[in-house]
Amino acid sequence: MGDELARDEDDHDLLTFNESAIRLREEIAATEAALGESPTAERRAALEARLAALAGALERNTRLAGKNPGGTGFLNYTPPPRAAAEGEGQA
């Protein structure tokens, strides 16, 4: 993708369904704007592929949010207990 779609900073936050939907819509709008600038055929194909991927992600996000309204999903994940490694916990 071109520089205009690059973001200023890395963002590794865990997002709620609503927050991720907002970001996906922002990315969709930015990609649609880039498509409106009459890009080259190669760039247009890349932008259209990106737009399709973003739209699919938004659809999945919306579907999952509807199944679990108010849910935090993986934010409540508790990993299974670790099996003690050999020699661990022995004095």
MDTraj code that builds the backbone (N, CA, C; nanometers):
import mdtraj as md
import numpy as np

residues = "MET GLY ASP GLU LEU ALA ARG ASP GLU ASP ASP HIS ASP LEU LEU THR PHE ASN GLU SER ALA ILE ARG LEU ARG GLU GLU ILE ALA ALA THR GLU ALA ALA LEU GLY GLU SER PRO THR ALA GLU ARG ARG ALA ALA LEU GLU ALA ARG LEU ALA ALA LEU ALA GLY ALA LEU GLU ARG ASN THR ARG LEU ALA GLY LYS ASN PRO GLY GLY THR GLY PHE LEU ASN TYR THR PRO PRO PRO ARG ALA ALA ALA GLU GLY GLU GLY GLN ALA".split()
xyz = np.array([
    [0.0840, -0.1181, 0.0000],
    [0.0000, 0.0000, 0.0000],
    [0.0880, 0.1238, 0.0000],
    [0.0275, 0.2345, -0.0275],
    [0.1016, 0.3592, -0.0307],
    [0.1165, 0.4196, 0.1066],
    [0.1986, 0.5217, 0.1112],
    [0.2274, 0.5882, 0.2374],
    [0.1048, 0.6517, 0.2998],
    [0.0084, 0.6946, 0.2168],
    [-0.1084, 0.7620, 0.2725],
    [-0.1945, 0.6704, 0.3596],
    [-0.1788, 0.5397, 0.3454],
    [-0.2539, 0.4471, 0.4290],
    [-0.1747, 0.4040, 0.5516],
    [-0.0499, 0.4450, 0.5606],
    [0.0324, 0.4103, 0.6765],
    [-0.0102, 0.4940, 0.7957],
    [-0.0001, 0.4367, 0.9122],
    [-0.0374, 0.5069, 1.0347],
    [0.0881, 0.5561, 1.1038],
    [0.0751, 0.6665, 1.1770],
    [0.1890, 0.7309, 1.2409],
    [0.2540, 0.6462, 1.3490],
    [0.1776, 0.5641, 1.4168],
    [0.2331, 0.4892, 1.5290],
    [0.1765, 0.3481, 1.5319],
    [0.2537, 0.2588, 1.5889],
    [0.2040, 0.1233, 1.6086],
    [0.1054, 0.1254, 1.7231],
    [0.0008, 0.0483, 1.7094],
    [-0.1011, 0.0431, 1.8130],
    [-0.1311, -0.1035, 1.8389],
    [-0.0919, -0.1496, 1.9538],
    [-0.1091, -0.2902, 1.9871],
    [-0.2089, -0.3093, 2.1004],
    [-0.3018, -0.2156, 2.1143],
    [-0.4037, -0.2271, 2.2179],
    [-0.4984, -0.3420, 2.1858],
    [-0.5579, -0.3968, 2.2896],
    [-0.6668, -0.4911, 2.2718],
    [-0.7936, -0.4078, 2.2618],
    [-0.8729, -0.4315, 2.1595],
    [-0.9891, -0.3486, 2.1333],
    [-1.1185, -0.4231, 2.1612],
    [-1.2195, -0.3482, 2.2030],
    [-1.3531, -0.4050, 2.2148],
    [-1.4110, -0.4165, 2.0742],
    [-1.5250, -0.4842, 2.0621],
    [-1.5895, -0.4944, 1.9319],
    [-1.6213, -0.3551, 1.8769],
    [-1.6715, -0.2653, 1.9616],
    [-1.7066, -0.1307, 1.9154],
    [-1.5839, -0.0544, 1.8678],
    [-1.4752, -0.0621, 1.9439],
    [-1.3528, 0.0090, 1.9054],
    [-1.2966, -0.0453, 1.7745],
    [-1.2981, -0.1764, 1.7596],
    [-1.2445, -0.2331, 1.6360],
    [-1.3344, -0.1990, 1.5175],
    [-1.4656, -0.1929, 1.5386],
    [-1.5562, -0.1543, 1.4300],
    [-1.5294, -0.0110, 1.3859],
    [-1.5050, 0.0774, 1.4811],
    [-1.4739, 0.2170, 1.4477],
    [-1.3467, 0.2231, 1.3642],
    [-1.2442, 0.1519, 1.4071],
    [-1.1174, 0.1546, 1.3328],
    [-1.1322, 0.0932, 1.1943],
    [-1.2085, -0.0143, 1.1856],
    [-1.2303, -0.0748, 1.0543],
    [-1.3027, 0.0225, 0.9617],
    [-1.4040, 0.0915, 1.0130],
    [-1.4762, 0.1893, 0.9305],
    [-1.3840, 0.3033, 0.8866],
    [-1.2941, 0.3465, 0.9749],
    [-1.1974, 0.4507, 0.9381],
    [-1.1061, 0.4022, 0.8256],
    [-1.0598, 0.2778, 0.8365],
    [-0.9721, 0.2220, 0.7332],
    [-1.0474, 0.2046, 0.6017],
    [-1.1737, 0.1637, 0.6100],
    [-1.2559, 0.1503, 0.4891],
    [-1.2711, 0.2864, 0.4217],
    [-1.2997, 0.3902, 0.5001],
    [-1.3148, 0.5251, 0.4443],
    [-1.1846, 0.5725, 0.3795],
    [-1.0718, 0.5471, 0.4442],
    [-0.9424, 0.5882, 0.3883],
    [-0.9133, 0.5136, 0.2582],
    [-0.9468, 0.3866, 0.2545],
    [-0.9231, 0.3071, 0.1341],
    [-1.0153, 0.3520, 0.0211],
    [-1.1422, 0.3802, 0.0537],
    [-1.2350, 0.4304, -0.0479],
    [-1.1882, 0.5656, -0.1020],
    [-1.1362, 0.6508, -0.0146],
    [-1.0847, 0.7808, -0.0589],
    [-0.9665, 0.7617, -0.1535],
    [-0.8790, 0.6675, -0.1209],
    [-0.7642, 0.6400, -0.2074],
    [-0.8105, 0.5874, -0.3433],
    [-0.9164, 0.5068, -0.3440],
    [-0.9712, 0.4577, -0.4706],
    [-1.0283, 0.5720, -0.5537],
    [-1.0823, 0.6728, -0.4876],
    [-1.1406, 0.7864, -0.5575],
    [-1.0386, 0.8785, -0.6215],
    [-0.9116, 0.8561, -0.5951],
    [-0.8056, 0.9413, -0.6487],
    [-0.7508, 0.8909, -0.7820],
    [-0.8255, 0.8052, -0.8485],
    [-0.7859, 0.7502, -0.9790],
    [-0.6463, 0.6895, -0.9768],
    [-0.6258, 0.5857, -0.8956],
    [-0.4935, 0.5225, -0.8892],
    [-0.4642, 0.4419, -1.0157],
    [-0.3396, 0.4014, -1.0295],
    [-0.3010, 0.3146, -1.1411],
    [-0.3764, 0.1823, -1.1287],
    [-0.3783, 0.1067, -1.2358],
    [-0.4506, -0.0212, -1.2361],
    [-0.3970, -0.1150, -1.1279],
    [-0.2653, -0.1196, -1.1134],
    [-0.2048, -0.2072, -1.0123],
    [-0.2446, -0.1631, -0.8712],
    [-0.2372, -0.0336, -0.8477],
    [-0.2739, 0.0201, -0.7156],
    [-0.4230, 0.0013, -0.6899],
    [-0.5048, 0.0212, -0.7937],
    [-0.6494, 0.0023, -0.7793],
    [-0.6794, -0.1418, -0.7371],
    [-0.6139, -0.2381, -0.7991],
    [-0.6358, -0.3789, -0.7643],
    [-0.5977, -0.4044, -0.6187],
    [-0.4862, -0.3477, -0.5749],
    [-0.4431, -0.3656, -0.4357],
    [-0.5420, -0.3003, -0.3397],
    [-0.5894, -0.1817, -0.3742],
    [-0.6854, -0.1123, -0.2875],
    [-0.8188, -0.1861, -0.2821],
    [-0.8621, -0.2399, -0.3959],
    [-0.9873, -0.3155, -0.3976],
    [-0.9755, -0.4425, -0.3136],
    [-0.8601, -0.5076, -0.3188],
    [-0.8381, -0.6265, -0.2355],
    [-0.8390, -0.5885, -0.0877],
    [-0.7756, -0.4762, -0.0553],
    [-0.7747, -0.4283, 0.0835],
    [-0.9162, -0.3948, 0.1290],
    [-0.9921, -0.3286, 0.0434],
    [-1.1292, -0.2919, 0.0774],
    [-1.2142, -0.4161, 0.1027],
    [-1.1975, -0.5183, 0.0203],
    [-1.2722, -0.6431, 0.0396],
    [-1.2341, -0.7091, 0.1720],
    [-1.1055, -0.7094, 0.2045],
    [-1.0606, -0.7691, 0.3309],
    [-1.1144, -0.6912, 0.4504],
    [-1.1111, -0.5591, 0.4422],
    [-1.1628, -0.4767, 0.5519],
    [-1.3131, -0.4954, 0.5691],
    [-1.3859, -0.5011, 0.4578],
    [-1.5308, -0.5212, 0.4652],
    [-1.5626, -0.6575, 0.5269],
    [-1.4860, -0.7588, 0.4909],
    [-1.5051, -0.8909, 0.5505],
    [-1.4770, -0.8905, 0.6994],
    [-1.3719, -0.8209, 0.7387],
    [-1.3388, -0.8114, 0.8812],
    [-1.4482, -0.7386, 0.9575],
    [-1.5022, -0.6321, 0.8985],
    [-1.6102, -0.5580, 0.9646],
    [-1.7344, -0.6453, 0.9785],
    [-1.7649, -0.7236, 0.8762],
    [-1.8813, -0.8129, 0.8822],
    [-1.8627, -0.9170, 0.9920],
    [-1.7442, -0.9767, 1.0003],
    [-1.7182, -1.0762, 1.1053],
    [-1.7251, -1.0121, 1.2436],
    [-1.6653, -0.8965, 1.2567],
    [-1.6655, -0.8249, 1.3841],
    [-1.8086, -0.7946, 1.4283],
    [-1.8908, -0.7477, 1.3348],
    [-2.0296, -0.7130, 1.3656],
    [-2.1086, -0.8374, 1.4045],
    [-2.0860, -0.9455, 1.3317],
    [-2.1562, -1.0708, 1.3617],
    [-2.1173, -1.1221, 1.5006],
    [-1.9897, -1.1204, 1.5335],
    [-1.9440, -1.1681, 1.6642],
    [-1.9930, -1.0780, 1.7765],
    [-1.9949, -0.9473, 1.7530],
    [-2.0428, -0.8539, 1.8549],
    [-2.1903, -0.8778, 1.8829],
    [-2.2674, -0.9098, 1.7795],
    [-2.4101, -0.9358, 1.7967],
    [-2.4372, -1.0623, 1.8761],
    [-2.3492, -1.1598, 1.8641],
    [-2.3659, -1.2850, 1.9378],
    [-2.3299, -1.2688, 2.0847],
    [-2.2494, -1.1692, 2.1154],
    [-2.2003, -1.1526, 2.2514],
    [-2.2030, -1.0041, 2.2895],
    [-2.3235, -0.9438, 2.2949],
    [-2.3301, -0.8005, 2.3255],
    [-2.2705, -0.7702, 2.4624],
    [-2.1863, -0.6703, 2.4666],
    [-2.1226, -0.6326, 2.5924],
    [-2.0092, -0.7242, 2.6321],
    [-1.9845, -0.8252, 2.5533],
    [-1.8795, -0.9210, 2.5872],
    [-1.7417, -0.8661, 2.5588],
    [-1.6476, -0.9162, 2.6293],
    [-1.5098, -0.8743, 2.6080],
    [-1.4294, -0.9836, 2.5403],
    [-1.4927, -1.0966, 2.5146],
    [-1.4264, -1.2023, 2.4400],
    [-1.2966, -1.2465, 2.5021],
    [-1.1908, -1.2435, 2.4224],
    [-1.0620, -1.2946, 2.4673],
    [-1.0008, -1.2118, 2.5791],
    [-1.0553, -1.0944, 2.6084],
    [-1.0003, -1.0141, 2.7177],
    [-1.0177, -1.0854, 2.8516],
    [-1.1148, -1.1746, 2.8602],
    [-1.1373, -1.2511, 2.9828],
    [-1.0694, -1.3875, 2.9794],
    [-0.9890, -1.4122, 2.8808],
    [-0.9246, -1.5417, 2.8644],
    [-0.8321, -1.5717, 2.9814],
    [-0.8463, -1.6915, 3.0353],
    [-0.7563, -1.7394, 3.1392],
    [-0.6868, -1.8628, 3.0831],
    [-0.5558, -1.8593, 3.0707],
    [-0.4869, -1.9742, 3.0128],
    [-0.4978, -2.0955, 3.1042],
    [-0.4919, -2.2143, 3.0463],
    [-0.4963, -2.3342, 3.1292],
    [-0.3718, -2.3407, 3.2166],
    [-0.3820, -2.4077, 3.3309],
    [-0.2645, -2.4177, 3.4180],
    [-0.1519, -2.4913, 3.3465],
    [-0.0317, -2.4454, 3.3728],
    [0.0858, -2.5092, 3.3137],
    [0.1182, -2.6370, 3.3885],
    [0.1572, -2.7359, 3.3153],
    [0.2074, -2.8573, 3.3785],
    [0.3459, -2.8244, 3.4328],
    [0.3740, -2.8672, 3.5530],
    [0.5044, -2.8382, 3.6139],
    [0.6139, -2.9031, 3.5306],
    [0.7136, -2.8251, 3.4981],
    [0.8277, -2.8772, 3.4231],
    [0.9106, -2.9656, 3.5151],
    [0.9830, -3.0564, 3.4556],
    [1.0648, -3.1481, 3.5344],
    [1.1621, -3.0686, 3.6210],
    [1.1636, -3.0967, 3.7481],
    [1.2532, -3.0297, 3.8411],
    [1.1969, -2.8996, 3.8952],
    [1.0869, -2.8518, 3.8402],
    [1.0289, -2.7258, 3.8848],
    [0.9513, -2.7486, 4.0136],
    [0.9692, -2.6631, 4.1089],
    [0.8957, -2.6713, 4.2344],
    [0.9519, -2.7723, 4.3322],
    [1.0633, -2.8337, 4.2996],
    [1.1240, -2.9292, 4.3915],
    [1.2398, -2.8620, 4.4626],
    [1.2551, -2.8915, 4.5907],
    [1.3634, -2.8306, 4.6687],
    [1.4826, -2.9198, 4.6748],
])
top = md.Topology()
chain = top.add_chain()
for i, resn in enumerate(residues, 1):
    res = top.add_residue(resn, chain, resSeq=i)
    for name in ("N", "CA", "C"):
        top.add_atom(name, md.element.get_by_symbol(name[0]), res)
traj = md.Trajectory(xyz[None], top)
